[in-house]
Amino acid sequence: MSALRVMLRVIGTAFGVLFLIIAISAFRTETIWLPWVSAFAIAWALLYFFTVAPWLKRRTTTTAPPQPGRRTRSALRKAAIGVVVPFLIVIVTGIVDMTVHPDEYEALGADTATSSKLATPSASPTAGPTAASETMTEQPGPVAFTESMVRAHGVTKDDQGGQSNVRFVAGTEDPKRIEDLRHQCVQHYLETTKSAYCYGYANDADYDLTTVEWTPDFDESIYGQGRPCWITYGGQPIAGPPGTETTKSALEYRTQRCPGGVRFPDDTPPVGAPTADTPAATVPVHDACALLDADVLTAGGFSDRTEQAPGAPESTARDDVFATYACGNADASIVVEIDLHNTPASAREAADYNTSNDQRFLIDSGTRVPFDTTRGGAKIINTELGISRVSWSHGPYAVLLEVMSDPVIPGLPATHSHENIDTMITTIVERADARLASSSW
């Protein structure tokens, strides 16, 4: 009998330790409190009855003789400490948790309902593969952010409390739902770092599209141009709220040739877009690198070796854009793209949008200077992030110039100062406009 008791105590203690480990793990990963508190309550009961209570009983027996009614009081005390107290803690935690985290419980319930529908076969005896396929297509997209959506995660600013830079694929083409998931993503990572910024992509097709700026290290940074087809971006800075957030429009999504098929609420057919009966326009031959002068790049502190983007310009045709000409330098720190639109008005609209006031993540810590009415667009220079974006139009051409510079750190010599970048950009714009006007590029 003694050996059996010892074995039961060992097993009970082992399970108690197991549930304690589960509770600690859930505490570190779960947003809601009830799962880890429930695991902790089970661990409490097991460790108390199989470890603490036997030790107290042995100690009391050796220090004081048995007294009448002592067993009854001891049993009631054990029940109160080992069962009632943790049970009450679970109840109180559940009530408070549902008050503090209503959105998380709503999302959890929706996920459970969706999973049940997907797992339950159709009751119709005639339902075949086609019917099942249609049923799954009609299921709504995800309503709760999970780490399984994350494709890249980096942490910067460790000395200031940490900033999480996250890219996730939402698995839905609904921009509003992707915005909701991005909010959840930011809140999720604010639990581990002081600051968090999330880029939300609709699907893997959009995420996989990269530009010449992209490098593997780029994915763990705060920048977004390397994978440009994000639908929404935002987060909270180290200094605390308010944060910044930006969501693409249909025009920008089309301009960047994103393949994911996202349909935006503001998505309307472009003015003057060619129809299926319209004959294909002849695409002129141009060299985008002719708009960049090697001496100007060198004077600005950038590589002067340039190369055109591969592929035929007309291969990028979409909606109201007939062709795209692009050129970048050796380290992709300078990239220029020229879109040939079907009308000057369409080109002007694209240039205005590329540098609109919606680009808060650049404007908030940088400067934005609009061009005159003949060009449209603006130049945005941000030396803190090391990103500058310039866009303007010339006739049917919309030009987008992006500059990736070394961020300026207070107290240290600046490799790419605001003045140098501004001078270089102004020279490039003037040269490009002159060549566009004479068609000598």
C-alpha positions as CSV (number, residue, x, y, z in Angstrom):
1,M,0.0,0.0,0.0
2,S,2.9,2.3,0.8
3,A,4.5,1.6,-2.5
4,L,1.2,2.4,-4.3
5,R,0.9,5.7,-2.5
6,V,4.4,6.7,-3.5
7,M,3.8,5.8,-7.1
8,L,0.5,7.8,-7.2
9,R,2.3,10.8,-5.6
10,V,5.1,10.6,-8.2
11,I,2.6,10.4,-11.1
12,G,0.4,13.2,-9.7
13,T,3.5,15.4,-9.1
14,A,4.7,14.7,-12.7
15,F,1.3,15.7,-14.2
16,G,1.3,18.8,-11.9
17,V,4.6,19.9,-13.3
18,L,3.4,19.2,-16.8
19,F,0.4,21.4,-16.5
20,L,2.5,24.1,-14.8
21,I,4.8,24.1,-17.9
22,I,1.7,24.2,-20.2
23,A,0.4,27.2,-18.1
24,I,3.8,29.1,-18.5
25,S,3.9,28.4,-22.2
26,A,0.3,29.6,-22.7
27,F,1.0,32.7,-20.6
28,R,3.8,33.6,-23.0
29,T,1.9,33.0,-26.3
30,E,-1.8,33.4,-25.6
31,T,-3.5,36.8,-25.8
32,I,-6.5,35.7,-23.7
33,W,-5.9,34.7,-20.0
34,L,-8.3,31.8,-19.4
35,P,-6.3,29.0,-21.1
36,W,-3.1,29.5,-19.0
37,V,-5.1,30.2,-15.8
38,S,-7.0,27.0,-16.3
39,A,-3.8,25.0,-16.8
40,F,-2.3,26.7,-13.7
41,A,-5.4,25.8,-11.7
42,I,-5.0,22.1,-12.6
43,A,-1.3,22.2,-11.8
44,W,-2.2,23.8,-8.5
45,A,-4.6,21.1,-7.5
46,L,-2.3,18.2,-8.5
47,L,0.8,19.6,-6.9
48,Y,-1.1,20.5,-3.7
49,F,-2.8,17.0,-3.2
50,F,0.1,14.9,-4.3
51,T,3.1,17.0,-3.1
52,V,2.3,19.7,-0.6
53,A,-0.6,18.0,1.4
54,P,1.4,14.7,2.1
55,W,4.4,16.8,3.2
56,L,2.3,18.9,5.5
57,K,0.6,15.8,6.9
58,R,3.9,14.1,7.6
59,R,5.2,17.2,9.3
60,T,2.1,17.7,11.5
61,T,2.0,14.1,12.5
62,T,5.6,14.2,13.8
63,T,5.1,17.5,15.7
64,A,1.6,17.2,17.3
65,P,-0.5,14.2,18.5
66,P,-3.8,13.4,16.8
67,Q,-6.8,15.3,18.1
68,P,-10.6,14.6,17.7
69,G,-12.1,16.2,14.6
70,R,-8.7,16.9,13.2
71,R,-9.2,14.7,10.1
72,T,-12.5,16.4,9.3
73,R,-11.0,19.9,9.5
74,S,-7.9,18.8,7.5
75,A,-10.1,17.3,4.7
76,L,-12.2,20.5,4.5
77,R,-9.0,22.6,4.4
78,K,-7.5,20.5,1.7
79,A,-10.7,20.8,-0.4
80,A,-10.8,24.6,0.1
81,I,-7.1,25.1,-0.8
82,G,-6.8,22.4,-3.5
83,V,-10.2,22.7,-5.3
84,V,-12.3,25.7,-4.3
85,V,-9.6,28.4,-4.5
86,P,-8.3,27.5,-8.0
87,F,-11.9,26.9,-9.2
88,L,-12.9,30.4,-8.0
89,I,-9.8,31.9,-9.7
90,V,-10.8,30.3,-13.0
91,I,-14.3,31.7,-12.7
92,V,-13.2,35.2,-11.9
93,T,-10.5,35.1,-14.6
94,G,-13.0,34.0,-17.2
95,I,-15.4,36.8,-16.3
96,V,-12.6,39.5,-16.4
97,D,-11.0,38.0,-19.5
98,M,-14.2,38.1,-21.5
99,T,-14.7,41.8,-20.5
100,V,-11.1,42.7,-21.4
101,H,-10.7,40.6,-24.5
102,P,-14.1,40.5,-26.2
103,D,-12.6,40.8,-29.7
104,E,-10.3,37.8,-29.2
105,Y,-13.2,35.6,-28.0
106,E,-15.4,36.7,-30.9
107,A,-12.6,35.8,-33.3
108,L,-12.0,32.5,-31.6
109,G,-15.7,31.6,-31.8
110,A,-15.8,32.6,-35.5
111,D,-12.7,30.5,-36.2
112,T,-14.3,27.5,-34.5
113,A,-17.5,27.9,-36.4
114,T,-15.7,28.1,-39.7
115,S,-13.6,25.1,-38.9
116,S,-16.7,23.1,-38.0
117,K,-18.4,24.0,-41.3
118,L,-15.4,23.0,-43.3
119,A,-15.0,19.7,-41.4
120,T,-18.7,18.7,-41.7
121,P,-19.6,16.9,-44.9
122,S,-22.6,18.1,-46.9
123,A,-25.8,16.5,-45.8
124,S,-27.1,16.4,-49.4
125,P,-26.8,12.9,-50.9
126,T,-26.1,14.5,-54.4
127,A,-23.3,16.8,-53.2
128,G,-20.2,15.9,-55.1
129,P,-16.7,17.4,-55.5
130,T,-18.1,20.4,-57.3
131,A,-20.6,21.2,-54.5
132,A,-17.9,20.8,-51.9
133,S,-15.6,23.1,-53.8
134,E,-18.2,25.8,-54.1
135,T,-19.0,25.5,-50.3
136,M,-15.3,26.0,-49.4
137,T,-15.0,28.9,-51.8
138,E,-17.9,30.7,-50.1
139,Q,-16.3,30.4,-46.7
140,P,-15.2,33.8,-45.4
141,G,-11.5,34.6,-45.0
142,P,-9.7,34.4,-41.7
143,V,-10.9,36.7,-38.9
144,A,-8.1,36.2,-36.4
145,F,-4.4,36.8,-36.8
146,T,-2.1,33.8,-36.2
147,E,1.6,33.4,-36.4
148,S,1.1,30.8,-39.2
149,M,0.3,33.8,-41.5
150,V,3.8,35.3,-40.9
151,R,6.3,35.1,-43.7
152,A,9.0,37.3,-42.3
153,H,9.7,38.7,-38.8
154,G,12.6,40.9,-37.7
155,V,13.4,42.9,-34.6
156,T,15.2,46.2,-34.7
157,K,15.9,49.0,-32.1
158,D,16.8,46.4,-29.4
159,D,18.4,49.1,-27.2
160,Q,15.0,51.0,-27.1
161,G,12.7,48.1,-26.2
162,G,12.6,46.4,-29.6
163,Q,10.6,47.0,-32.8
164,S,8.9,44.0,-34.5
165,N,8.9,44.3,-38.3
166,V,6.4,41.7,-39.6
167,R,5.1,40.6,-43.0
168,F,2.1,38.3,-43.1
169,V,-0.1,36.8,-45.8
170,A,-3.8,37.1,-44.8
171,G,-5.3,34.5,-47.2
172,T,-8.1,36.8,-48.2
173,E,-8.6,39.3,-51.1
174,D,-10.8,41.5,-48.9
175,P,-8.8,44.7,-48.1
176,K,-11.0,45.5,-45.1
177,R,-10.4,42.1,-43.6
178,I,-6.7,42.4,-44.2
179,E,-6.8,45.8,-42.3
180,D,-8.4,44.0,-39.3
181,L,-5.8,41.3,-39.4
182,R,-3.0,44.0,-39.5
183,H,-4.4,45.6,-36.4
184,Q,-4.4,42.3,-34.6
185,C,-0.8,41.6,-35.9
186,V,0.4,44.9,-34.3
187,Q,-1.3,44.2,-31.0
188,H,0.1,40.6,-31.0
189,Y,3.7,41.7,-31.4
190,L,3.3,44.7,-28.9
191,E,3.2,42.0,-26.3
192,T,6.9,41.1,-26.9
193,T,8.4,44.4,-28.2
194,K,7.7,48.1,-27.4
195,S,7.0,48.9,-31.0
196,A,5.5,46.8,-33.9
197,Y,4.8,47.4,-37.6
198,C,3.0,44.9,-39.8
199,Y,2.7,44.6,-43.6
200,G,-0.4,42.7,-44.7
201,Y,-0.4,40.9,-48.1
202,A,-3.5,39.3,-49.6
203,N,-1.9,36.1,-50.9
204,D,1.4,34.5,-51.7
205,A,1.2,35.7,-55.3
206,D,1.4,39.3,-54.1
207,Y,3.9,38.6,-51.4
208,D,6.3,36.8,-53.8
209,L,6.5,39.8,-56.2
210,T,9.8,41.6,-55.5
211,T,11.5,44.6,-57.0
212,V,15.2,45.3,-57.7
213,E,15.5,46.8,-54.2
214,W,14.8,43.5,-52.5
215,T,17.4,41.5,-50.6
216,P,16.9,38.7,-48.1
217,D,17.7,41.2,-45.3
218,F,15.0,43.5,-46.6
219,D,12.2,41.3,-45.3
220,E,13.2,41.9,-41.7
221,S,13.4,45.7,-42.0
222,I,10.7,48.3,-41.7
223,Y,10.8,49.1,-45.4
224,G,8.1,48.0,-47.9
225,Q,9.4,48.7,-51.4
226,G,11.2,45.4,-51.8
227,R,7.9,43.5,-51.7
228,P,5.6,46.3,-53.0
229,C,2.2,44.5,-53.2
230,W,1.2,44.8,-49.5
231,I,-2.4,45.9,-49.1
232,T,-2.1,47.6,-45.7
233,Y,0.8,48.7,-43.5
234,G,0.8,50.3,-40.0
235,G,2.0,50.1,-36.5
236,Q,3.0,51.8,-33.3
237,P,6.3,53.6,-32.8
238,I,8.7,53.3,-29.9
239,A,7.3,56.6,-28.5
240,G,3.9,55.0,-28.2
241,P,0.5,55.8,-29.8
242,P,-0.8,57.3,-32.0
243,G,0.6,55.0,-34.7
244,T,0.6,55.3,-38.4
245,E,-1.3,53.2,-41.0
246,T,-1.6,53.2,-44.8
247,T,-3.9,51.2,-47.1
248,K,-3.4,51.0,-50.9
249,S,-6.0,52.2,-53.4
250,A,-7.0,50.3,-56.5
251,L,-4.9,52.7,-58.6
252,E,-1.7,52.0,-56.7
253,Y,-2.3,48.3,-56.7
254,R,-2.7,48.3,-60.5
255,T,0.2,50.7,-61.0
256,Q,2.5,48.3,-59.2
257,R,1.3,45.4,-61.4
258,C,0.3,43.2,-58.4
259,P,-0.9,39.8,-59.5
260,G,-3.0,38.8,-56.5
261,G,-6.4,39.8,-57.9
262,V,-7.5,42.0,-55.0
263,R,-10.7,44.0,-55.7
264,F,-10.9,47.3,-53.9
265,P,-14.1,49.2,-53.0
266,D,-12.8,52.2,-55.0
267,D,-11.8,50.1,-58.0
268,T,-13.4,51.6,-61.1
269,P,-12.4,51.1,-64.7
270,P,-9.7,53.6,-65.7
271,V,-10.9,56.6,-67.8
272,G,-10.2,55.9,-71.5
273,A,-9.1,52.3,-70.9
274,P,-8.8,50.4,-74.2
275,T,-11.5,47.8,-74.9
276,A,-11.0,44.4,-76.3
277,D,-11.9,45.8,-79.8
278,T,-9.3,48.5,-79.6
279,P,-6.2,47.7,-81.6
280,A,-2.9,47.4,-79.6
281,A,-0.9,50.6,-79.5
282,T,2.6,50.8,-80.8
283,V,5.0,50.9,-77.9
284,P,8.0,53.3,-78.5
285,V,11.5,52.1,-77.7
286,H,13.2,53.9,-74.9
287,D,16.2,53.6,-72.5
288,A,15.2,54.4,-68.9
289,C,18.8,54.6,-67.9
290,A,19.2,57.6,-70.1
291,L,17.3,59.6,-67.5
292,L,20.0,58.9,-64.9
293,D,23.4,60.8,-65.2
294,A,26.4,58.9,-63.9
295,D,28.1,62.1,-62.6
296,V,25.0,63.1,-60.7
297,L,24.7,59.7,-59.0
298,T,28.4,59.8,-58.1
299,A,28.1,63.3,-56.7
300,G,25.2,62.2,-54.6
301,G,27.2,59.4,-53.1
302,F,25.6,56.5,-55.0
303,S,26.8,53.8,-57.4
304,D,26.9,55.1,-61.0
305,R,26.6,51.7,-62.8
306,T,23.1,51.4,-64.1
307,E,21.1,48.7,-66.0
308,Q,17.7,48.4,-67.5
309,A,15.1,46.0,-66.1
310,P,14.9,42.8,-68.1
311,G,11.9,42.0,-70.3
312,A,10.0,44.0,-72.9
313,P,8.3,47.2,-71.7
314,E,4.9,46.1,-73.2
315,S,5.0,42.9,-71.2
316,T,4.0,44.9,-68.2
317,A,0.9,46.4,-69.8
318,R,-2.2,46.6,-67.6
319,D,-5.4,48.6,-67.5
320,D,-4.5,52.1,-68.7
321,V,-0.7,51.6,-68.8
322,F,0.7,50.5,-72.2
323,A,4.3,49.9,-71.0
324,T,6.8,50.3,-68.2
325,Y,10.5,51.3,-68.6
326,A,12.7,50.8,-65.6
327,C,16.4,51.2,-64.7
328,G,18.3,50.8,-61.4
329,N,21.9,51.2,-60.3
330,A,24.2,48.4,-59.2
331,D,23.1,48.2,-55.6
332,A,19.5,49.1,-56.3
333,S,19.8,52.3,-54.2
334,I,18.5,54.3,-57.2
335,V,15.5,53.0,-59.2
336,V,13.5,54.9,-61.8
337,E,10.3,53.6,-63.4
338,I,8.4,55.3,-66.3
339,D,4.8,54.2,-67.0
340,L,3.4,55.1,-70.4
341,H,-0.3,55.8,-69.8
342,N,-3.1,56.0,-72.3
343,T,-3.8,59.7,-71.4
344,P,-1.9,62.5,-69.7
345,A,-4.7,62.7,-67.1
346,S,-4.2,59.1,-66.1
347,A,-0.4,59.7,-65.8
348,R,-1.0,62.8,-63.7
349,E,-3.4,60.9,-61.4
350,A,-0.8,58.1,-60.9
351,A,2.0,60.6,-60.1
352,D,-0.2,62.4,-57.6
353,Y,-1.1,59.2,-55.9
354,N,2.5,57.9,-55.7
355,T,3.4,60.8,-53.5
356,S,0.1,61.7,-51.9
357,N,-0.4,62.7,-48.3
358,D,-1.4,59.0,-47.6
359,Q,2.3,58.1,-47.5
360,R,2.4,58.9,-43.8
361,F,5.2,56.5,-42.9
362,L,7.5,58.6,-45.1
363,I,6.1,62.1,-44.5
364,D,5.8,61.9,-40.7
365,S,9.5,61.9,-40.2
366,G,10.5,63.4,-43.6
367,T,9.6,66.3,-45.8
368,R,7.1,66.5,-48.7
369,V,7.4,69.2,-51.3
370,P,4.8,69.2,-54.2
371,F,5.9,70.0,-57.7
372,D,4.2,72.8,-59.7
373,T,1.0,72.3,-61.5
374,T,2.7,71.5,-64.8
375,R,4.2,68.3,-63.3
376,G,1.9,67.2,-60.5
377,G,3.2,64.7,-57.9
378,A,5.8,65.7,-55.3
379,K,9.2,64.8,-53.8
380,I,9.3,63.1,-50.4
381,I,12.7,63.0,-48.7
382,N,13.1,61.0,-45.5
383,T,16.7,60.8,-44.2
384,E,15.7,59.2,-40.9
385,L,14.4,56.0,-42.6
386,G,16.7,56.4,-45.6
387,I,13.9,56.4,-48.1
388,S,13.0,59.1,-50.6
389,R,10.2,58.9,-53.2
390,V,9.7,61.2,-56.1
391,S,6.9,61.1,-58.7
392,W,5.7,63.5,-61.4
393,S,4.1,63.3,-64.9
394,H,5.2,64.5,-68.3
395,G,2.5,64.1,-70.9
396,P,1.4,60.5,-70.9
397,Y,4.4,59.4,-68.8
398,A,4.3,59.0,-65.1
399,V,7.8,58.9,-63.5
400,L,8.6,57.2,-60.1
401,L,12.1,57.7,-58.7
402,E,13.0,56.0,-55.4
403,V,16.2,56.5,-53.5
404,M,17.4,54.2,-50.7
405,S,20.1,56.1,-48.7
406,D,22.0,55.5,-45.5
407,P,19.9,56.8,-42.6
408,V,21.2,60.0,-40.9
409,I,22.1,59.3,-37.3
410,P,22.3,62.4,-35.1
411,G,25.9,63.0,-33.9
412,L,27.5,61.0,-36.7
413,P,28.7,62.2,-40.1
414,A,26.0,61.9,-42.8
415,T,26.8,59.8,-45.8
416,H,23.6,61.0,-47.6
417,S,22.5,64.3,-46.1
418,H,19.1,65.9,-46.9
419,E,20.8,68.6,-48.9
420,N,22.8,66.2,-51.1
421,I,19.7,64.0,-51.8
422,D,17.6,67.0,-52.5
423,T,20.2,68.4,-54.9
424,M,20.6,65.0,-56.7
425,I,16.8,64.6,-57.0
426,T,16.3,68.1,-58.4
427,T,19.0,67.5,-61.0
428,I,17.6,64.1,-62.0
429,V,14.1,65.6,-62.4
430,E,15.3,68.5,-64.6
431,R,17.4,66.2,-66.8
432,A,14.6,63.6,-67.1
433,D,12.0,66.2,-68.0
434,A,14.3,67.6,-70.7
435,R,14.8,64.2,-72.2
436,L,11.1,63.3,-72.0
437,A,10.3,66.5,-73.8
438,S,12.7,65.8,-76.6
439,S,12.0,62.1,-76.6
440,S,15.8,61.6,-76.5
441,W,15.9,58.6,-74.2
